[in-house]
Amino acid sequence: MPTVSVRRDLLFQALGRSYTDEEFNELCFEFGLELDEITSEKDIISKEKGEEKAKGASETVLYKIDVPANRYDLLCLEGLVRGLQVFKERINLPRYEKIIPAEGEGQRLIITEETAKIRPHAVAAVLRNITLTRERYDSFIDLQEKLHQNICRRRALVAIGTHDLDTISGPFTYTAKAPSEIKFKPLNQSQEYTASQIMDLYRTDSHLRHYLHLIENKPLYPVIHDSNGVVLSMPPIINGDHTKISVNTRNVFIECTGTDITKAKIVLDIIVTMFSEYCEKPFSVEAAEVVYPNGKTHIYPELAYRKERVKPELINKKIGISETPSSLAKLLTRMCLKSHVTGNGNHLEVEIPPTRADIIHACDIVEDAAIAYGYNNIQMTVPKTYTIANQLPLNKLTELLRLDLAAAGFTEALTFALCSQEDIADKLGMELSATQAVRIANPKTAEFQVARTTLLPGLLKTIAANRKMPLPLKLFEISDIVLKDPNTDVGARNYRHFCAVYYNKSPGFEIIHGLLDRVMQLLEVPPDEEKGYTIKAAEGSAFFPGRCAEVFAKGQSIGKLGVLHPDVITKFELTMPCSALEINIEPFV
């Protein structure tokens, strides 16, 4: 969940009253938020860098509030205050207005076809005659950063640029050029750089270096410039210093470029709705025209209101309450979803404002009604469907075996379910095609290429990492392996295996054999060829010739035990003899 830091005094001033910490915590809970921490800038620096570095830092009290990840409208002080004030019925939900300038007077953003393969989408808007203070400016910048980290997916989907409109002249062009052709002075720098030099400049920057990979390997870099060739930004990396906004900025040009047009429109709507309250005409936004490469045009921001119809019975049934339709409409209105009863009282018409992109389905409306009603006010009832939970038999057997194997002197290991192809094939003397392994389509590392088909490599690697421990090393693991199975809907199946390894100066085959007998005794399986278990001489690529046996139980082969082949031991970087046992325990459930 994103965490929003707000100054307590500014928050209370905007809310029009003061709260104790306990009262505000309760208010957050009622609204579906959580007051995560009460701190200050000095405390934060002191924790991270020590008290010496914290000297002189602000001691202003900060509230850190956890906000649901889909509530983009609560990621800044303005949206948070507006939501709480509407929730407490102190103000009515504002109506956001899109002002379309007279023809030829509005701002235009022209997209060229060169952007198609990099970041093809762009939207824009203007906040006209805005009044910024230092606190409002900081909140404006912080909201952009919060959106970049959240819905914008670290600028991969959308990148936001805000510019002082009075320093540039439209129409603006969004295009893509070779890095050597782009030259401008980046934000807060003292000289001009080419795009290639900018990438080198920020390669060590703690903040911007995380975004360089988005375009650095592309033949062309996206760039936005005005009619005079002044560069506004090189998205998604950096804005130009020429258009930098400040507390004295009166007109702000906002552009959002990206790979996802839906997310770009949501981001633009959120920014303009949050800060249009500081415009000369509150909650009004000047629209901008975007011209696409095919000649088509579109006016942004959309600021679209839409209406949904929900049955009151559905809301009551899902929450477990019995409110009247008019009462439910009032609850939803408190959550910034203006509602009223329609027809004969059998429907609610809910208006979804442009700030609530999280409302996708009727269940989202039901959730907001539940929050407004108060989760603590919902009467607890015994579920009508009476069920008794029970542990999965296979898991129950696994837990019981783990306890007794530990009592037998073996130490449990828990290894990765993914491993390399080499671990399950080459190192065990097998061909990869014979392993029935499930492969990962795009493995990030060579260590995690396939799902394990046996537990043995994981235990051998664990021993290799603990060779300095006193001998003997006696390890076991009971976990799932994965094998291909064309008869299942996903093409693979899990099997619960038990594997044990004994590592010492002598192979210790009798110890592993004794452990098998103990496991069968615990499972109440007698040593009988027809009704119990038996072992028969066999061969296995991982085992020493003549020192391997196959285990049969209930008429089927369940695994093998024996002394490991010296080649296997060497490939896992071990130097002592080793004996192992691996069986499938599912037939005993």
Salt bridges, closest charged atoms under 4 A:
ASP9 OD1 - ARG8 NE 3.81
GLU23 OE1 - ARG17 NH2 3.65
GLU30 OE1 - LYS88 NZ 3.84
GLU37 OE2 - LYS47 NZ 3.15
GLU52 OE2 - LYS55 NZ 3.57
GLU59 OE2 - LYS42 NZ 3.31
ASP73 OD2 - ARG71 NH2 2.90
GLU97 OE1 - LYS281 NZ 3.08
ASP138 OD1 - ARG134 NH1 3.43
ASP142 OD2 - LYS146 NZ 3.76
GLU145 OE1 - HIS207 NE2 3.61
ASP200 OD1 - ARG203 NH2 3.21
GLU216 OE1 - ARG203 NH1 2.89
ASP241 OD2 - LYS185 NZ 3.85
ASP241 OD1 - LYS244 NZ 3.64
GLU255 OE2 - HIS163 NE2 2.81
ASP260 OD2 - LYS263 NZ 3.98
GLU277 OE2 - ARG82 NH2 2.65
GLU286 OE1 - ARG128 NE 2.73
GLU289 OE1 - ARG108 NE 3.30
GLU302 OE2 - LYS265 NZ 3.44
GLU302 OE2 - HIS298 NE2 3.51
GLU308 OE2 - ARG306 NE 2.93
GLU349 OE1 - LYS307 NZ 3.60
GLU349 OE1 - HIS340 NE2 3.44
GLU351 OE1 - ARG95 NH1 2.84
ASP358 OD2 - ARG356 NH2 2.74
ASP368 OD2 - ARG356 NH2 2.82
GLU399 OE2 - ARG402 NH1 2.91
ASP404 OD1 - ARG518 NH2 3.93
GLU412 OE2 - ARG402 NE 2.74
ASP423 OD1 - LYS427 NZ 3.30
ASP423 OD2 - LYS461 NZ 2.66
GLU447 OE1 - LYS461 NZ 3.47
GLU477 OE2 - ARG452 NH1 3.34
ASP480 OD1 - ARG496 NE 2.45
ASP485 OD2 - ARG493 NE 2.85
ASP517 OD1 - HIS513 NE2 3.98
GLU529 OE2 - LYS536 NZ 3.61
ASP567 OD2 - HIS565 ND1 3.82
GLU582 OE2 - HIS497 ND1 2.93
